[in-house]
Amino acid sequence: MHTILGAGGPVSNALAHELLKNNLPVRLVSRRKIENFKNATWTGADLKNYQQVLQAVQGSTVIYMCAGLQYNKKVWAAEWPVIMQNLIDATKATGARLIFFDNVYMYGHVRGQMTEETPYNPNSAKGEVRAKIAEKLMNEAQTGNLRATIARAPDFYGTDSLNSFYDGMVLAKYAQKAKAMWLGNPEAKHAFIYIPDAGKAVYLLGQHPETDNQIWHIPTAPALTGYEFIKLAADAFNTKPNFTKVNKLMLQTIGLFNKLIAETAELYYQYQYDYVFSSQKFENKFGIKPTAYTTGITQYMPLLRTLIK
């Protein structure tokens, strides 16, 4: 059994598609019922409750942790350590393999490429939380207490919810012939992972036990500048590349009235400076390449149009 914790999000949906496409048994776990995967079963659980987590993962061969929490640093500080401990204990109890889907907040501002060897140097409250839980999991794995893998990815695009900076502030705007917004410095480079690539990569890690007890940066196309991303999007939708720059002061001002935007401000460095993500280790291991941005945008367009209707 392949059990996805935190079902219903963009990555978990892409992963479920991959697993089902390959005729594997899938159990979806979330607090809200998931009904859009006919060949998967669903189990309700609160990941903060150990007994519920343990019951939800019984019989699993691989557990995939794809859940996200409310985007609030106080919530993260209170809940992520509890959830990680529950994951570790449930993985030990069942003997399953655990694949933890992670972000790059723990690296902080990196000059040069982010690789699996990049030291943790968080400069945000959320980054500090992510560093602590990642270290806790890998310490358990490397001492032989369990089998666990971290699948790490940069920002997304191609989501089924517009829950992405590039999707919502650029692609969706140009699809409606509106003016786009670019967060941060458009001269800085940034990397985005195409959601279907993320699902496929996590699926592959689940199929290869020899990848256990390591960190893997999953396939992501080379970083481009904001100006290059703006042009790609404008060309795709046959519109002019008009956009507004959103600086930190604007974020902080909007954040006075919008808590979600306020929580984004501490991570502004990711958009002000180069954000270059290397997935060479994964690409070499599996012999695959990430989807090119032009291809990903083109493939995403039909779904995007349904989302903005």
N, C-alpha and C positions, 0 to 999 in steps of 0.2 A: 504493500500500500504506500502511495506517495501522498503525504499530507501537507497541505499548504496552510500555514497559519497566517492570519491577516488577509484572507481571501477578499476579493472585490476591488482591489486597487489595480493600477495599470500593469505593474510588474507581475503580480499574482495572476491576473487574467491572461497575460501573454504566456506565462509558464503553464497555466492550466491548458491552454490551447495546444502547446507543444506536447505535454504529457498525454493528453487525450488523442492527439493526432497519431501518437505512437502506441496507442492501444494499451496504455498503462492505467491501473486503477487509481483514481484520484479522490481524495477526501478534502473538501473545502471547510475551513474552520474560521468562523468570524462571529461577532455578536449579532450582526444583522444577517438574515437568511439570504443566501445566494441561490438564485433560481435560473440563471442564464446558461448553465452548463448541464445539459440533459443527461450526460453519461457519467456525471460526478455525483458523489454523495455529499451532503452537508451536515456539519455538526456545529452547534452553538457553543461558544466558550468565551470567557473573559480571561485574557492572557495574564492578568494580575492574580488570578486564582489558581494555585498550583493543582489542586484536585481536578479542576475543570480541564486544565492543560493536559494533565496526565491521562485523563479519560479520553480526551480528543485524539491523542497520538498513539493510543494502544494499537498494536499490530502494524505499525509503520516500519518500513524499511528505510525510507528517507523522509526527513522532516525539513520543510523549506519555510524559513521565517521571512515573510515579506510584509509584515505589518508596519504601519506608520502610526505615530501618536499625534495627538493634537499639537499643532505647531506653536508650542509655548515652552520656554526654557524651564519654568517651574514644574510643569507637568513632566517634562523629560527627566529632570533631576529626581523627581519623586518616583516615577513609574518605570523608567528603563532598567534600573538596577534590579528591581523586583522581577520584571519580566525576564531579564537575562538569567537570573538565578533559577526561575521556574523552567526555562528552556534547558539549562544545563542539567538540572535534576531529572527532568522528564526524559531527556536523551539518555542519561545514564540508566534510568530505570527500565527503559524499553530496549536498549542496545541498538537503537536506530542511528543512522548518520544524520547530522544536522548541517544544513547549508543556510548560512545567515546572510541575507542581502543587506548590504551596507552602503553608506555614502562616503564622502571624502572630507567631512567637516573636521575630523581629528588631525588632518595634516596642517591645517591653518594655511597661511600664505606661503606658498612654495615658489622659490625662484628656480625655474627649470621644470623638468618633467616630474610628475607624480608617478612613482612606481611602487611596487609591493614592498620595496626596501626603504621607502621614504619614512623618516622618523615622525612620530606624532608630536606636533607642536601647536596645539589648538590655541586660537586667539578669539574664541567665542565661547559662551556658556554652553551652547549646544555641542560644540566641538569637544569640550571637556567631557561631557557625558558620553559621547560616542567613543572617545578614546578609552575611557575607563571600562566600558562594557566590552569593547573589542579586545582589550588586553586580558580581561577576565576570561573570555571564551578561549582565546588562543593559549593562555597559560594552562587551562584545563586540557586542551587538545594535545599540547606539546609534552605534557607530563604523562600522557597515555590514559587519562581518565575517561575520555570519550573520543569519538571521531567527529570532527567538525571542520567546516570550511567557511571562509568569508569570501563572498562574491561582492566585489566593490565596484561601484559605478559612479560616474559624474552626473550632471544634470540630464534630465530626460527630454525627448521630444517624441511626438507621435502618440500621445496618450489618448485614451477614450473618454477623457473627462476635462480636457483643457487645463489640467492641473500641472502646468509647466510654463515657465517664463517664455520660452520660444514659441510654444503653441498658442498661448493666450494673448501675448503682447505683440507678437509679430505675425505669425502665420494666419491666425484668425482675423486679425485686423486687415491684412492684405486681401484675404478671401472676401471681405466685405467692402473692399475698395476704400478702406479707412486709413488713417495715418497710424503707423506703427509706433511702438515705444521701445527703446533699447535701454536696458538697465546697466548703468555703469559707463565705462570708457569704450567706445566703439573701435578704438585703435588697438585695444588689448585682445589677445587671443582667448578663445573659449572652446571647450569640447562638450558635445552633447551626445548621448547614446540614444539610438533608435530603439524604442520599446520592444519591438519584436526581436531584436538582437539580444536584448537583456533576457527575455524569456527563453530563447534558445540556449544562451550561455549557461543559465542556471540549470536548465534541463540537462545539458551535457555534463556539468559537474556532478549532477545526481546519478549519471550513468557510469561514472568513472571513479571508483573508490580510491584509486591511486592518487587522486588529487586531494585527498583528505588532509586535514591538519596544516593547511596552507592558506595564504591569502592570494586571491586571483583578481586581477583587474580585468573586467570582462570587455569584449570587443567594442571599441569606440573609434570612430573615424578621427583623423588628425584634426587638431584644433584650427579654427579659422578666426579671423578678426570679426568684430561686430559688423563692420562695413561689408565684409564678404557674406556674412549670414543675411544681412538686410538685402543685398543684391540677389542672392539665391532665391529668397522668398518673393521679392518683387517680380523677378523674372518668371517664377513659377505661376504667379497669379496675373501676369501681364498687366502690372500696374507700376506706378512710379515709386522709387525707393524713398519715399518721404517718411521721416520718423522724428520723434522727440527724444532727446537724451534725458534719462531720469537719473539725477545725481543723488548723493546721500542726503543732502539737505531736503530735497523734495520727498525722499522716502520718509525721513524723520517727521516732516510736516504732515504728510498723509497719515503717518502712523499715530498721530495724536487722535485721529478719528477712526482708525482701522487697526485693530490689534494684530491681525495677521501681517499687515505691512510693517508694523512696528517691530515684529519679531524677525523680519527679514533684514532689517537695517544692520544688525551686528555681523551679518555675513556679506556685507557690501564689498569687502576686499576681494571676494571671488569674481566680481564683475569690474573692479577697478584695475586689476592687474592680470597678467597672463595666467591662464588656468589650463594647463597642458597635461593631459592624462595619457599615460602609456599603457596599452594592453598587449604589448609585444609578447610577454610570457605566455598568455593564453593563446594568442594567435599562433605562436610557434608550436605549442603543445598540440593543438587541435587542427592546425593547418587551415584555418578559416580567416576570412577578412570581414571587417565590419561593413555594413551597408553604407555606401557613399551618401552624403547629404542630399545631393540632387535626386538620387533614387528614392531615398526615404521620404522626402517631401512629396514627390510625385505619388508614391504609394499611399501616403497619408491623406492626400487631398479628398478622395471620396468620403472617408470617415469624417474628416474635418467639416465638410459641407453639411453633413447630417447633424453635427453637433451645434452648429451656429444657426440652424433654421429656427 
